[in-house]
Amino acid sequence: MSQTPSETKPNGRAVAAMLAAMIGLLVLGIVHTGTQASSDFNTAVFNVGKAWIPNATGIGPYSGKETFMLIAWFGSWGLLYLSLRNRRVNLGIVTLIFMVGIAVATLLVYTPFIHFMLSK
């Protein structure tokens, strides 16, 4: 049986983009949870955002959270792209990992879940 071109074409570039987006959102959720748990960490994250975002005081520590998210997103995208760009990856497994990661990231920014988690 011969393979069609779509079965042999590398899809690693798309996989790298998907997983990088998930990693960026997970980092955003982790940093957000950390800022809720510690006022010192909250101040440190806010200072990171103030370092490069004009008028960051208006949005508070969200500026630093976005900074960490962007660094994780672009950094992981670059690394994943370099390692997966010419590979054929099973999209079923990647999609499952992506969906679980997005679900966890969503929970980590959902305020009632964070309060439940931190109250234990």
PyMOL commands that set and color helices and strands:
alter all, ss='L'
color gray80, all
select helices_A, chain A and resi 5-8+12-37+39-50+56-58+62-84+91-109+111-119
alter helices_A, ss='H'
color red, helices_A
deselect
rebuild
show_as cartoon
